[in-house]
Amino acid sequence: MRSPPQHCLFLIASGKPGFAAGGFAANGFGDLSPGKSGLLAGLLTGLVLTAIFLVVILGSTSSRAPVGFAPIAIGLPLTMIHLVFIPLPNTSVNPARSTGPALFAGGEYIAQLWLFWTAPIAGAAIGGLLAPLARRRQRTRADGGVSGAGGVGHHAVRPMPPPHPGPARPPSRQTSLVFVGLLCLGSAAACFLTRGPAGLIEGLATAGNLTLTVLPVMVPALFLAAVIQGGVGRERIGRLLGAESGLRGLLLASAAGMATPGGPMAAFPLVAALAAAGADRGALVAYVSAWALNGVSRILIFELPLLGPEFALLRFAASLPLPVLAGALARRLPLEGRVR
Amino acid sequence: MSASALLVWAAALAALAVAARRGRPALFSAAAQTGTSLRTILPTLALALPAAGFLTVLVPDRFAAALFGEETGLAGHLLATLVGAILPGGPFVSFPVVLALWQSGAGTAQMVTLISAWSVLAAHRLVVWEGPLLGWRFAALRLAASLPLPLLSGLAAEAILAALPPGTVGR
């Protein structure tokens, strides 16, 4: 049968194949829920997910957040919220969006509408209370803590202020916590939906075993990282590099990159300073690659406890010579590569 | 406790001796920093470990093995490069994901490629940090020069694994 465009519209509106009038994805619990989940499930997920969503929105649109990334930061959690939340009451994080379809679907949907007003509004209030708390703690911590974007905190080495205060701001520890929290919550919900309570128990048992292997290595690894960070000062790294050229420059830059502790906030300003001091682009690329690939402090703090010493050592050995290669390649590439 | 865990403890004891020789302030500051790190890491870890457990349950065994298994060869390495490059978030998001894939049958060398790609290509870090702080010209040069690195590290890991007795790097 040929389908004129209005059929497609109807298909979208009904949310089902075929031509039965559907609920326009109206929210409901009990028999009206797509997964037949109850009142409590709708209430709890509505509270928690709206609260998390509000924290993400307030955090990503605050003046301290990188400018222009709010749509990504807000869109991805919303996608995840839908993935988790549609099978329960068809997702309700917005009373207005819950009301419209309910008016069209009518009947029981209107009788249940109260929940999809109460849960998101109460959840948003909780989120609104949590967000400023996170912001206040962030201010007192200033630059400390474990950063979310691919690095380790910079406790021992005081980061120097970035030479060009651009739009980027350090993602706070709270952002990282929210990300991991979302991952944990989403995977738990997905486990529950696909395998039921047994899935949750199996996941927690795996996590328990993992904890037993991670914790005994974590403490000595953190101490090792602390001693290494204490011994390598920024000034020493700067002196190591200077304006050495040739293969020797690349080797020194790789060694310095591996020794640099901390996240992007610690490493990138140093790159800018080195460029100003006359280091060539090959050495700078080797430095950044070595810091990213084989940064000793990140390996000690994260990779070794979580994936095991054997794996960490294997990856370290396999990537040890690569930063020099990247540096040599960068010298030959027909790109300008100027640090601003 | 495994033999490798004992090795880490031995290294930490050696570091303790080094710090003690540097003097009392160095020792105290290292100890204090270990405490600070633990305090900042433990709350995240308390969320990351359950996440890793749930993800392990979720990833169907055949899926991980079919996409990243040892037999997938070059295609597995290339896919791992792509996934690693766009995997968002910090180490507490990426390592649980890798752990879940690895436990569900992904190849060890392919996981080396994935972590290398996540650490050196890192699309999210490029956009949020490197471009704004160092300028897009440098970011482009660095990205171009590092493109082959994840694959090379994975292939090198494969060569090292082939030389080791089987089962040395276990899951």
Interface residues (C-beta under 8 A of the other chain):
Chain A: P66 F69 L76 G144 G145 V146 S147 G148 A149 G150 G151 V152 G153 H155 A156 P162 H164 G166 P167 A168 P171 R173 S176 L177 F179 V180 G181 L183 C184 S187 A188 A190 C191 T194 R195 G199 L200 E202 G203 L204 A205 T206 A207 G208 L210 T211 T213 V214 P216 V217 M218 V219 P220 A221 L222 F223 L224 A225 A226 V227 I228 Q229 G230 G231 P264 M265 F268 P269 V271 A272 A275 R281 L284 V285 V288 S289 A292 L293 G295 R298 I301 F302 E303 L304 L306 L307 G308 P309 E310 F311 L314 R315 A317 A318 S319 L322 P323 L325 A326 G327 L329 A330 L333 L335 E336 G337 R338 V339 R340
Chain B: M1 S2 S4 A5 L7 V8 W9 A11 A12 A15 L16 V18 A19 R22 A26 S29 A30 A31 Q33 T34 T36 S37 L38 T40 I41 P43 T44 L45 L47 A48 L49 P50 A51 A52 G53 F54 L55 T56 V57 L58 P88 G89 G90 P91 F92 V93 F95 P96 V98 L99 W102 Q103 T108 M111 V112 I115 S116 W118 S119 V120 A122 H124 R125 V127 V128 W129 E130 P132 L133 L134 G135 R137 F138 A140 L141 R142 A144 A145 S146 P148 L149 L152 S153 G154 A156 A157 I160 L161 T168 V169 G170
